[in-house]
Amino acid sequence: MPYSLNLYHDQLTGEGATSDPLPAAHRLFYVRFGEVTINGTTYAPDDAFYCGDDVEMSGIADWSQVWRWEIDLPNQPPKVMDGMGLLTHLRMSRVITSLEMPEGSDWLFRLDRILPPPGRIADRHQHPGPGIRCLLEGTFNVQQNAESMRQRVPGDPWWETGEDTVVAWGSLTMHAKFLRGMVLPTEWEGKVTGTWLSGDHTAPRGNWHLYVDRIVTV
C-alpha cells in the first residue's frame, strides 16, 4: 500500500489551542520556537518526540512554531489543527515510491539533524529510505534527478527519495543546519545513513544528531 510523508508547520499564540484533537497517526514533532503543551506535556525549543495518539496542543509563549512529520495515506485531506490563535501550513507532501510498504509492515520513523561545516560539499551519495528535510540555519542546495533545489533558506523543505543520487552543498562562509524526517528499514535503527558513491570516505562529514528513532507498524 502506498503511503505519503507530510511536513506541517504549526503556529500558535499564547492563547492558541486546538478545539478538536488531531486524530491518531504516526507523527514526529519538533519545537522550533516558543513553548507549547502537547497532550499535557510542556515542550521547549529543540525538543523532539514521537506521538501515535490523538493530539491536543496549546501555546505558552507569545508565539510558537512546531514542525511535524506525519505518515498518512495519499488520498487523505491535510491534518490541519482547528482552533483560535493557531495556524497550520502544509509545507510538503510526497508519496513514498522507493519503498514497498505493505499493510502491517514495520518501519523506522526517524528525526535527526545534520550540521555541515562551511564550504562542505556532500559528494555523490544515497540513503536507504526517503525523507523530507527542512532547513534550520544557513542556506542549502541539492542536486538530484528527482527534485533539485537551490538556495533553500530557514524553514524551506526539500524531498529526497533515498534511491536517487544526491550532491549537496551550503555556503562557503556559514554552516548549514537541517532536520530530516525519514522512513527507513528497521535495520538502520541507531545507525547513520548515507552510502558514499565516490569511494572517498576521508572528507569530513556533517555532524549528526539523532532525536528520535521509532519503529512503527503501518
Secondary structure, 3 states (H helix, E strand, C coil): CCCEEEEEEEEEECCCECCECECCCEEEEEEEECCEEECCEEECCCCEEEECCCECEEECCCEEEEEEEEEECCCCCCCCCECCCEEEEEEEEEECCCCCCCCCCEEEEEEEEEECCCCCEEEEEECCCCEEEEEEECCEEEECCCCCEEEECCCCEEEECCCCCEEEECCCCCCCEEEEEEEECHHHCCCCCCEECCCCCCCCCCEEEEEEEEEEEC
